[in-house]
C-alpha cells in the first residue's frame, strides 16, 4: 500500500501529543483529511480519548492525583475532589479534541517508523495496523504507560501467589485479608501502600530509603534535576527520575500511612520463593501477592528500525529532538515527562518544525 503523504505525524494523543497537535493547528497546519498547504495527523492506539488517564485505577481521585496540568488553550474543568480521575480527565481530553478539531485517528497501532531513503532531507515512513504514512517529521508522544517495568529477581517464576504491576492494579478489595508486598519508592507505591494497608497486611520494600521533604519542592533543586535528566538524555543514557533527586513530598496519603504505622521501609529481598520472599539475612516473609510499583520505561519499540538506541539503552536527544535523526521529535520523554514539560516540549517541537519548513520553502523559491 502506498503511504499517504503528510507533513507531520504525531504518535500518541495524551498530554504531549495533544499539546503538539494544538500548536500545529495554531501555526496553520490542518488535519490531513481537511487538507491544506501544511498538514498533520494524530495517531492514537487507544480506542477512546484520555491517554493513560483512562486506564488508571478507580480509587485515584481528583483530590489525590499527582501531576495534573491543563492542556494549552483550555483549562481543566472544576471537578469534585472525590471524582475518579479516570472519569474526569478523559472527558476533558475528548472535549479538547473536539474544541480544536484535532481529528485524532484511533485506534491505530504504530508498528514501525523507518527511513524511506538515506537522504537527510528525505521522509519517514510510519507503518501502522491501518496503513502507512509518509512524513516529513514525526513527533513521538507515546509516553510510558504501555511499557511497565518489572525488575528480575531469582525465583520470580516460582511464586505461587499473584504478581502485578501498578498498571494492572484495579482495587484494594482484591487483596482483602491477604499479605501484600509493595515494591517501589515512588508516589504510586506510597499511595497504594496506604490504600491496600487498610484491608490487608502490607510490607513495603525499596532498594533505597526515600528522601522525604517536609516543605514544598525546592524550585532550584527541581530545575537542577531536570537539567540532569536533559544531560543524561543528550548522552544517550536512559532518562533518570526527577523525584530521585528532588526527594518525596509528604503527601496526605504518605502521612496517613505513616500515622497508621504502615510506612515502614524494608530493604529488598534477595530472592522469591513459592510462598513469599527470602531476605538477604535468610529471613523468610510469607506473601500472597507482590505489587510492583517500579515505574515505567518509554514506549519506543516502534522506533527500533531507525537504529537510534545507544549501547547504554537510551536515545540521544537534545531539547526534545533526536540527535541522530533530526526529523524525529521525542516529547514526554526525559526532561519533558511531566505534564507541564510535555506542553512546553510540544510547543518547542512545532516551532522547530515550522522553522525548518519555512527555511526549505525559502530555499526552493
Secondary structure as GFF3:
##gff-version 3
##sequence-region A 1 365
A	DSSP	beta_strand	4	11	.	.	.	ID=ss1
A	DSSP	alpha_helix	15	26	.	.	.	ID=ss2
A	DSSP	beta_strand	30	31	.	.	.	ID=ss3
A	DSSP	beta_strand	39	44	.	.	.	ID=ss4
A	DSSP	three_ten_helix	51	55	.	.	.	ID=ss5
A	DSSP	alpha_helix	85	99	.	.	.	ID=ss6
A	DSSP	beta_strand	105	106	.	.	.	ID=ss7
A	DSSP	beta_strand	110	115	.	.	.	ID=ss8
A	DSSP	beta_strand	124	128	.	.	.	ID=ss9
A	DSSP	beta_strand	131	140	.	.	.	ID=ss10
A	DSSP	three_ten_helix	156	158	.	.	.	ID=ss11
A	DSSP	beta_strand	162	165	.	.	.	ID=ss12
A	DSSP	three_ten_helix	166	168	.	.	.	ID=ss13
A	DSSP	three_ten_helix	172	175	.	.	.	ID=ss14
A	DSSP	beta_strand	179	183	.	.	.	ID=ss15
A	DSSP	alpha_helix	187	196	.	.	.	ID=ss16
A	DSSP	beta_strand	201	206	.	.	.	ID=ss17
A	DSSP	beta_strand	212	213	.	.	.	ID=ss18
A	DSSP	alpha_helix	219	234	.	.	.	ID=ss19
A	DSSP	alpha_helix	243	246	.	.	.	ID=ss20
A	DSSP	beta_strand	248	249	.	.	.	ID=ss21
A	DSSP	alpha_helix	252	259	.	.	.	ID=ss22
A	DSSP	beta_strand	265	267	.	.	.	ID=ss23
A	DSSP	beta_strand	271	273	.	.	.	ID=ss24
A	DSSP	beta_strand	276	278	.	.	.	ID=ss25
A	DSSP	beta_strand	284	286	.	.	.	ID=ss26
A	DSSP	beta_strand	289	292	.	.	.	ID=ss27
A	DSSP	three_ten_helix	301	306	.	.	.	ID=ss28
A	DSSP	beta_strand	317	318	.	.	.	ID=ss29
A	DSSP	beta_strand	321	322	.	.	.	ID=ss30
A	DSSP	beta_strand	328	330	.	.	.	ID=ss31
A	DSSP	three_ten_helix	334	336	.	.	.	ID=ss32
A	DSSP	alpha_helix	339	364	.	.	.	ID=ss33
###
